[in-house]
Amino acid sequence: MFDLYHFLFEQFNKYKLKKYENDLKYFKSNFENLVDLNNLKKECKYENLSITSPTEEEDSELPEQVNFKRFIPESLYFSEKGENTPDGMNDILKGTPSYELYKEFNKEEDKTGENSYCEDFFKNDDSYKSEAVKICKQIINNFNKLYENEITIKADNRCLHYKNLVYHKIWTLITTKAEYENTEKIIKQFVDIQTKKNIPKDKEERVCHYYFNFNDFIELNARKEEKDLYDYFKNYYTIENKIPANTEEKKKYNDYLEYIYKLYEVHKIGWKCCDDSGIDPLCTHFKCEVEYNPKDLIDILNGTSRETIEKKYPNIPNVHIGENKNKLVPDKENFMRIQFGRCSRMYDPDDKTKVVSFRCDYQASHDHLENFHKKLPDGKKRDNAKATTSTSISPVDMSDS
């Protein structure tokens, strides 16, 4: 059937045979949906199905290295309209650096005087103009804040939080206004705003750009989901410690964790983020370690003890910071200690202004030294009995990249 379509398409282009025109339009309208086409490939066990003919592929202006097969999850792990974020999510994340950054980026200001630019840009888009103008002004204000270092909140990955908020804002506009058919147009509009306005004054400044590869709702929805998963992984221990013992807030936490668990399954299984081939850009910030499974927090919320959950993962190391012991976390054989040390710069002998590495000294903990000493052969114990300091020399990349 697909071969026949390709033949008719080539005949139509070559001889301008109008009698094929309606048939070609009908066929394309039925099979241009990537999700449907992907499911058809799986059912037919034929991965080469394509609405693009061989001739079209040969005539493509795209260089060969950017032509690649797009991966899309099966329909079971894909939502055509997207999953709404639970109302209580902001309350749960309140107080975290992520929440404070989003709060800062979400301010409605017009310090740059770009209100007229945004109004004019969306002047012909009556159905979503009001919300689009608001997002446009926020985008311009926020990358100016980033480049001018006006954000005082102590948090890492500021650029990533900014991009995540933009994805969420565009997603919200499209879903609340039911503008699914205009997804590509709307995405390209906001990319165009970025191209024209997101220009640092300092040419050496690293730019902070949101980006899209396919400009469709499948990609936008996945980026919005990745944003919510990132916030969960980033603030996992804060969320765990805030799980309430009372029943008043149980529903709020249950709704949030069930939502996150659904996204977790979609990206882990559907997008194959934890498979050997899970290198999709939308898997970049997914944590595959078993201890981050939201199902465990749901179980704790429903009465399972933390000790019972911990017994499921006996090989996960406890982490101690510094010399002091955490009385709430008993020592195990499998634990990791993070020590503070003193580091000094080491310069290039031929260029005294260039740092090539750090020399770091740290004081080994007494327990670590004692255990290490016990395992030494008798002949070496005497030589190492007084050793308390370790030195490490590591190369360092001091560039701005």
Sequence and secondary structure as in RCSB ss.txt:
>XXXX:A:sequence
MFDLYHFLFEQFNKYKLKKYENDLKYFKSNFENLVDLNNLKKECKYENLSITSPTEEEDSELPEQVNFKRFIPES
LYFSEKGENTPDGMNDILKGTPSYELYKEFNKEEDKTGENSYCEDFFKNDDSYKSEAVKICKQIINNFNKLYENE
ITIKADNRCLHYKNLVYHKIWTLITTKAEYENTEKIIKQFVDIQTKKNIPKDKEERVCHYYFNFNDFIELNARKE
EKDLYDYFKNYYTIENKIPANTEEKKKYNDYLEYIYKLYEVHKIGWKCCDDSGIDPLCTHFKCEVEYNPKDLIDI
LNGTSRETIEKKYPNIPNVHIGENKNKLVPDKENFMRIQFGRCSRMYDPDDKTKVVSFRCDYQASHDHLENFHKK
LPDGKKRDNAKATTSTSISPVDMSDS
>XXXX:A:secstr
 HHHHHHHHHHHHHH  GGGHHHHHHHHHHH  HHHHHHHHHHHT TT  SS HHHHHH  S GGG        G
GG  SS     TTHHHHHTTSHHHHHHHHHT    TT  HHHHHHHTTT TTTHHHHHHHHHHHHHHHHHHHTT 
     S HHHHHHHHHHHHHHHHHHHTT GGGHHHHHHHHHHHHHHH   SSTTS       SS SHHHHHHHHH
HHHHHHHHHTHHHHHHH  SSSTTHHHHHHHHHHHHHHHHIIIIIS TTSTT   GGGTT    GGG HHHHHHH
HTT  HHHHHHT TTS EEEESSS  TTS   SSEEEE  EEEEEEEETTEEEEEEEEEEEEE  HHHHHHHHHT
S HHHHHHHTT  EEEEEEE   S  
